[in-house]
């Protein structure tokens, strides 16, 4: 198995501005790759940012405009955002793990989704957060077990869970059983790189 430098990006998003977030992610990806990173991990819902209003005001108290903005700026998968991120991954030759607010092409349900890109730019898989936590349920739909990928790479098998999912024993067990390495309970947007024992390498980005 080859070795690799892993970059856990620590950078702010541009709240509810999809295009600006994509541009910033591409810039940061190039910076990380220039520093030698072959796997680059971005935070949870980096595009277009966290719905911070769910914890800053009474739930459903005049947040219609915020939610409409979220639906407008959310990421359709696949689509223009994944094409741009894939092209950037291919340009630098690195694997990319990044969190997005995802919606279907037709509809207004939003998912807390992690995307996996190969070094050739291919979209290798996605994971939708299984159960939003607390007030997150006012903006995010529930994922299911069909989006728990374990991604083969030259550096090991990549997998991940989001935020409080790391406390879900069965989700962790499933990824372990597939040879993936879910990280320790940690801040969101995570990817695991397992060696041969039961203590996988971890990367986390907030």
C-alpha positions in Angstrom: 0.0 0.0 0.0 1.3 3.4 -0.9 1.7 6.2 1.6 0.2 9.6 1.3 0.1 13.0 2.9 -3.5 13.8 4.0 -4.7 17.4 4.3 -7.6 18.3 6.7 -8.8 21.7 5.4 -9.5 24.2 8.2 -11.2 27.2 6.4 -14.4 29.1 6.5 -17.0 28.8 3.8 -18.9 31.8 2.2 -22.4 31.3 3.7 -25.1 30.5 1.1 -22.9 31.3 -1.9 -22.4 28.1 -3.8 -20.1 29.5 -6.5 -17.9 31.3 -4.1 -17.6 28.2 -2.0 -16.6 26.1 -5.0 -14.0 28.6 -6.1 -12.5 28.7 -2.6 -12.5 24.9 -2.4 -10.7 24.7 -5.7 -8.1 27.2 -4.5 -7.6 25.4 -1.2 -7.3 22.1 -3.0 -4.5 23.4 -5.2 -2.7 24.8 -2.2 -3.0 21.5 -0.4 -1.8 19.5 -3.4 1.1 21.9 -3.9 2.1 21.0 -0.3 2.1 17.3 -1.2 -1.4 16.2 -0.1 -2.7 13.3 -2.1 -5.9 13.1 -0.1 -7.7 16.4 0.8 -10.6 16.4 3.3 -13.0 19.4 3.6 -15.5 20.2 6.3 -19.1 19.1 6.6 -21.5 21.0 4.2 -18.6 23.2 3.1 -20.7 24.1 0.0 -22.7 26.3 0.6 -22.1 26.3 4.4 -23.9 25.4 7.6 -27.5 26.5 8.2 -26.5 28.4 11.3 -29.9 30.0 11.7 -31.3 26.8 13.1 -29.5 27.4 16.4 -29.7 31.2 16.4 -33.4 31.8 16.4 -36.6 30.0 17.3 -37.2 27.1 14.9 -39.6 28.0 12.1 -39.9 31.6 13.3 -39.5 33.5 10.1 -36.8 31.3 8.6 -38.6 30.9 5.2 -36.2 33.2 3.4 -33.2 31.4 4.8 -34.5 28.0 3.7 -35.4 29.2 0.2 -31.8 30.5 -0.1 -30.5 27.1 1.1 -32.6 25.3 -1.5 -31.4 27.6 -4.2 -27.7 27.2 -3.3 -27.8 23.5 -2.5 -25.8 21.1 -4.7 -27.4 18.8 -7.3 -25.4 15.5 -7.5 -24.2 15.0 -10.2 -24.2 18.5 -11.7 -22.0 21.6 -12.3 -20.5 21.6 -8.8 -19.4 18.0 -9.0 -18.0 18.6 -12.5 -15.9 21.6 -11.2 -14.7 19.7 -8.1 -13.9 16.6 -10.2 -11.9 18.7 -12.7 -9.9 20.2 -9.9 -9.2 16.8 -8.3 -8.0 15.5 -11.7 -5.9 18.6 -12.3 -3.9 18.1 -9.1 -4.1 14.3 -9.0 -5.5 14.1 -5.5 -8.5 12.3 -3.8 -11.0 14.8 -2.4 -13.6 14.3 0.3 -16.0 17.3 0.7 -19.3 18.0 2.5 -22.1 19.6 0.6 -25.8 20.5 1.1 -27.4 18.2 -1.5 -30.8 18.3 -3.1 -32.4 16.2 -5.8 -32.9 17.9 -9.2 -36.6 18.2 -8.5 -37.6 18.8 -4.9 -36.7 20.8 -1.8 -35.4 18.1 0.6 -31.8 18.9 1.6 -29.3 16.2 2.7 -26.1 16.6 4.6 -23.9 14.8 2.1 -20.2 13.8 1.8 -18.8 13.4 -1.7 -15.7 11.3 -2.7 -13.7 12.1 -5.8 -10.9 10.1 -7.2 -7.5 11.5 -8.4 -8.8 11.1 -11.9 -11.7 13.4 -11.1 -14.4 10.7 -11.0 -17.2 11.0 -8.5 -16.6 7.7 -6.6 -19.5 7.9 -4.1 -21.5 9.9 -1.7 -22.8 9.5 1.9 -25.9 11.2 3.2 -26.0 11.7 6.9 -28.3 9.0 8.3 -30.0 10.9 11.1 -29.8 14.7 11.4 -29.1 15.8 15.0 -31.6 17.9 17.0 -32.6 21.1 15.2 -30.8 19.9 12.0 -34.0 17.9 11.3 -35.8 21.1 10.4 -33.5 21.5 7.4 -32.1 18.1 6.5 -33.7 14.9 5.4 -32.6 11.5 6.6 -30.2 9.3 4.6 -30.2 5.5 4.5 -27.8 2.6 4.4 -27.5 2.7 0.6 -25.0 5.6 0.9 -22.3 4.1 3.1 -19.5 3.8 0.6 -16.0 2.4 1.1 -13.7 3.7 -1.6 -10.7 1.9 -2.8 -7.5 3.9 -3.3 -3.8 3.3 -3.6 -3.5 4.5 0.0 -6.1 2.3 1.6 -9.9 2.2 1.7 -11.6 5.5 2.3 -14.8 5.8 4.3 -16.4 8.3 6.6 -19.2 9.3 8.9 -20.5 12.8 9.7 -20.3 14.4 13.2 -22.6 12.5 15.6 -22.8 9.5 13.3 -19.5 8.5 14.7 -21.4 7.5 17.9 -23.5 5.0 15.9 -22.1 1.5 16.6 -23.8 -0.2 13.7 -22.8 2.4 11.1 -19.2 2.1 12.3 -19.3 -1.7 12.3 -20.7 -1.8 8.8 -17.8 0.4 7.5 -15.3 -1.7 9.4 -16.8 -4.9 8.0 -16.2 -3.6 4.5 -12.6 -2.8 5.2 -13.2 0.9 5.7 -12.0 3.0 8.5 -14.5 5.3 10.1 -12.8 8.0 12.2 -13.0 8.5 15.9 -16.0 10.7 17.1 -14.7 14.0 15.8 -15.7 17.2 14.1 -17.4 16.7 10.7 -16.3 15.9 7.2 -14.2 12.9 7.9 -12.4 10.2 6.1 -10.6 7.1 7.4 -7.5 5.3 6.1 -7.2 1.9 7.7 -4.0 0.0 8.0 -4.1 -3.7 8.6 -5.1 -3.5 12.3 -8.4 -2.1 13.8 -7.0 1.4 14.4 -7.6 3.3 11.2 -5.8 6.5 10.3 -8.1 9.5 10.6 -8.6 12.9 9.0 -11.1 15.4 10.3 -11.9 19.0 9.2 -14.1 21.5 10.9 
